[in-house]
């Protein structure tokens, strides 16, 4: 699933997630790609905190070095089948990424990929389920990274990205605390497709394809 993120302001994220320790420092972004830093809420010593992490899991290799992967989205089924993911999943290394929206691409009839901007109805910020991990380089630097968790697409998302048939695991606001603190089996039950009636989307221009563009104009509807 090809995905780019729109990150809200720190103030909006604090209001939505109400973390006890908001250590994170970030500002509004309109075109965030894998390998860049994103805000993540998680539990630490029984308190919620907001930190910055690399988007795309950094994993320890058999030789002991760190691989900076492009694994930015993982389907929920892999949480049990992939051993490298199963360990942090069972250890409760779950997070919530606050988003204002995200982009998906559809292959248009002309052959090009048409970007769409997706957001929630009357929700300037919403939380997406994530899995995080920690890796240490040979120089002793600690890298914390994460991947968004994907679920089966609802009809709206499937229409846009029919090839992947997945969508980000958007959490209900009432489930934030449960997601961060519950057991793995309980958390698995929260990974369900978000209702399409509470989501909206529209076509946007091609500038989102280029990371040098990061401005509010990217989310505006494209001229047909």
SULBELHU-V401467 format. One record per pair of residues at least 12 apart in sequence whose C-alpha atoms are under 6 Angstrom apart, sorted by the first residue. I is the first residue (numbers start at 1). J is the second residue. Records with the same first field share a line. If there is no record, write none. Layout:
BEGIN
I: J / J
END
This chain:
BEGIN
1: 164
3: 103 / 104
4: 32 / 33 / 102 / 103
5: 31 / 32 / 102
6: 29 / 30 / 31 / 99 / 100 / 101 / 102
7: 28 / 29 / 99 / 100
8: 28 / 99 / 100
9: 27 / 28
10: 26 / 27
13: 98
19: 48 / 49
20: 48 / 49
21: 49
22: 49 / 50
23: 50 / 51
24: 50 / 51 / 52
30: 214 / 215
31: 214
34: 55 / 56 / 72
35: 54 / 55 / 56
36: 54 / 55
37: 53 / 54 / 55
38: 52 / 53
39: 51 / 52 / 97
40: 52 / 95 / 96 / 97
41: 95 / 96
42: 95
53: 144 / 145
54: 145
55: 72 / 145 / 146
56: 69 / 70 / 71 / 72 / 146 / 147
57: 69 / 71 / 145 / 146 / 147
58: 145
65: 137
66: 137
72: 147
73: 147 / 148 / 149
74: 149 / 150
75: 149 / 150 / 151
76: 149 / 150
90: 184
93: 131 / 132
94: 130 / 131 / 180
95: 130 / 131
96: 127 / 128 / 129 / 130
97: 127 / 128
98: 126 / 127
99: 125 / 126
100: 124 / 125
101: 118 / 119
102: 117 / 118
103: 116 / 117
104: 116
106: 160 / 161
115: 204
116: 202 / 203 / 204
117: 201 / 202
118: 200 / 201
119: 199 / 200
120: 198 / 199
121: 198 / 199
127: 170 / 171
128: 169 / 170 / 171
129: 148 / 149 / 169
130: 147 / 148 / 149
131: 146 / 147
132: 145 / 146
133: 145
149: 169
150: 167 / 168 / 169
151: 166 / 167 / 169
152: 166 / 193
153: 165 / 166 / 167
154: 193
156: 196
169: 191
203: 221 / 222
204: 221 / 222
205: 222
END
